[in-house]
Amino acid sequence: MNWLLLQPLVLFEGVYFVMTNTFSLSVFLLSLSVVSFVVILLFVNNFLDYDSDIKNDKITLSVRLGIDKSIHFLYFLGFCGYLFAAIFGIIENINYIGLVLFTLPLLLSLGENLKKYSKDKTSIPKVRWWNYPLGNWEILCQNGTAPFYFNLLTARNLAVWFSLLICIALIG
């Protein structure tokens, strides 16, 4: 696994440790929840190259898992992120930690859109308000890269929305 995946974990807990000279289970759980959604973004990027990876004999995680198990893995990562956030919220008595569940429809739609993408790489998905921002969507549709970027940008938006809702819960 790529060491870059540990970077957010080290940033959260590392900064906390430098500032306090102690380890915090709460900060560790918070970092794990955010890292779960960063890993989703990286995994989706990997998944979108599934066909070319098979053609070029690349053994990536999504190739090893196959399409259906890859979608299940995506949901598992999201579940872990929600679980770590919930445990963090309980330990720290964060009343609004449930706000992160507003990202659940985005996670579920991402999985469904990836299934559709694996079957038809030219089908342009229906854009809903929660999918924005999508960059210059018209140009992506014109040059034929819209389905690819739609899924990648949805994964990015999922990670951003999750992190933003964590921040709002902490402030609230």
N, C-alpha and C positions, 0 to 999 in steps of 0.2 A: 504494500500500500504506500502511496505517496506521502512523504513527510510533510508536505504542504497541508495535508488534512489536519495535522496536529497544531498548525500555526494558531488558529483561533483559540484552541484549548490552552496553549502556552501563553498566548496574549492575555486572556482573562485571568487565569490562575497565576501566571508569572508576574504580572503587574501587581496583583493583590499581594502575592508573597513578598515582593520587593518593598511594597509600601507598609506591610504589617509584620513581616517576618514570621507569618503563620500560614498554615494551609487552611482553606475554607471548603468544607463539603458543599455549601450553598453555591459558592462561586464555581466550583467544579461542575455541579449539576447544571447551573446556568450555561456554562460554556459548552457542556455536552449537548444541551438542547439546541443551541445555535449551530454548533458544529454539525449536528444531524442534518440541518437544512442546507448547510454549505456542501455537505457530501451529496445531498440530493442534486444540487446544481451540477456538481462535477460528474455524478453518475449519469444524469440526463445527457450531458455533453458526450459522454462515452457511449451511451445507448444510441444516440442519433447516428453514430458511425457504424452501427452493427453490421449492415450489409457489406460495407467496404472492408471492415475488419475481417469478416469471414472470407471475402474474396482474396484478401492479402495475407491470409493465414495468421492473423494477429489473435492472440489468446488474451482477450480482455475479460473483465468480470462479467459484462453483459453477454459476451459470446459464450463463456462457460455456463452461465445460468440459463441462457435461452430467453426468448421474448417473454413468455408468461411468468417465469420465475423472476425475471428482471423487474417486471411490474410489481410483483409481490414484494420484492426487495425494496423498491421505491416506497411502497406503503409501510413496510416495516421500519424504514429509516424515519419516515414521518411519525409513525406511532412512537418510536423511541424519543423523538424530539418533543412530542406532546407529553409523554410520560415524565421525562426529565424536568420539563417545565412545571408540570403539576407537582412533582415531589419538591422541587425548589420552592414553589408557591406555598406548599403546606409547611415546609420547614421555616420559611421566612414570614409566614402569615401575610402573603401578598394577596389581597382581596380580589384584584382584577386580573389574575393570571389566566383566567378562563378566556380572556380576550383573544389569546392566541388561537383558539378554536375557530375564529372567524376565517382562518386560512385553510381550514379543512376542505371546504368546497373547491378551493384552488388546487389542493393536493389531489383530490379525487378526480377532478377534471383533467389534470395533467396526466394521470395514469391512463384515463380513457383516451385522451388525445394521442398518447404514445402508442397505445394499441392500434388506433386508426392509422397513425403514421407508419407503423411497421407493415401494415397491409397495403397502403396507398400513399406513396411519398409525394404525390402531386395534389392531393385533396386539401384545399384551403379550409382550415377550421373556422367555425363560427366564433367571431370575436365578441366577447362580453366585456362589460365595463371593468371587471376585476382583472382582465388580462393586460390592461394598459399599465405603463407605457410600452409601446411596441416599436419604437424608433420610427423610421419612415415606412410605414406599412404599405403604402401604395407602390413604392419602388420594390419592396420585397415581393409583392404579388406579381409585379411585372416581370421581374427577372427569375421567377420560379423558385425562390428560396424561402418563400413565406412559411410553408409547413415546417421546415427545419427550424427557422428562427422563432416561429411562434412557440414551439415547445421549449427551446432554449431560453427565450425571454420569459416565458411563463415560470420556468424553474427559478430564474433569477428573481422575478417578482415575488415568488413564494418565499424565498429566503429573505428578501428585503421586508416584505410585509410581516413575516414572523418576527424578525428582529425589531422592527418598529413597534409592534404590539407588545413585545417583551418590555421595551423601553417605556411605553405608555403605562403598562401595568406597574412597573417599578416606581414611576412618578406618582401614579394615582393612589 
